[in-house]
């Protein structure tokens, strides 16, 4: 298991339904609104085997709550950031030196 830092934007027709899912899936994380009333910003730390598996698990849980939910996520661990749009990987890059 590795520890990943998650930074994500979640778009949903009904953000009030997905917020409790985010809070349960990312314990101790920060869930906040963006300027768009249908978007939530998420940051937190999550333990798991891989970014792909964590992303799949999170998006599946969100879509059980609200089918029309989109996830744009960056998972960072061990000096590498992996980006995803929904279930699709969008590439890897070296992590920036920002604090978690």
SVG drawing of the C-alpha trace seen along z (x, -y; Angstrom):
<svg xmlns="http://www.w3.org/2000/svg" viewBox="-29 -32 39 35">
<polyline fill="none" stroke="black" stroke-width="0.4" points="0.0,0.0 1.2,-3.5 -0.1,-6.8 -1.4,-9.1 -2.2,-12.8 -5.5,-13.5 -6.4,-16.7 -9.6,-16.6 -12.6,-18.4 -15.9,-16.6 -18.7,-17.9 -22.3,-16.6 -25.8,-17.6 -26.5,-17.1 -23.4,-17.9 -25.3,-17.5 -25.6,-13.8 -21.9,-13.2 -20.4,-15.3 -21.2,-12.7 -19.6,-10.0 -16.4,-12.2 -16.2,-12.8 -16.5,-9.1 -14.0,-8.0 -11.5,-10.7 -11.4,-10.7 -9.8,-13.8 -9.8,-15.4 -11.1,-18.8 -14.2,-19.1 -15.2,-22.6 -17.3,-24.3 -15.7,-26.0 -17.2,-29.1 -19.5,-26.7 -22.5,-25.5 -22.2,-22.0 -18.5,-21.5 -16.7,-20.4 -12.9,-20.6 -11.4,-17.7 -8.0,-17.4 -6.7,-14.7 -4.5,-11.7 -5.6,-8.2 -3.9,-4.8 -4.1,-2.2 -2.4,0.1 -2.3,-2.2 -3.7,-5.5 -5.7,-3.7 -7.4,-1.5 -8.1,-4.4 -9.5,-6.5 -11.8,-3.6 -13.1,-3.0 -13.8,-6.7 -15.6,-7.3 -17.7,-4.1 -18.8,-5.2 -19.6,-8.7 -21.6,-7.3 -23.7,-5.1 -24.8,-8.3 -25.3,-10.3 -24.9,-8.8 -24.0,-12.0 -20.8,-12.7 -17.4,-13.6 -14.1,-13.2 -10.9,-15.1 -8.2,-13.8 -4.5,-14.0 -3.0,-11.3 0.5,-11.9 2.9,-9.4 6.6,-8.8 7.5,-11.7 4.9,-10.9 1.6,-12.5 -1.0,-10.5 -3.9,-12.4 -7.3,-10.9 -10.5,-12.1 -13.3,-9.8 -11.8,-6.3 -9.4,-7.3 -5.7,-7.9 -4.4,-11.1 -0.7,-10.7 2.1,-10.7 4.5,-13.5 7.1,-14.2 5.4,-15.7 5.8,-19.3 7.5,-20.4 4.2,-21.8 3.5,-20.9 0.7,-18.3"/>
</svg>
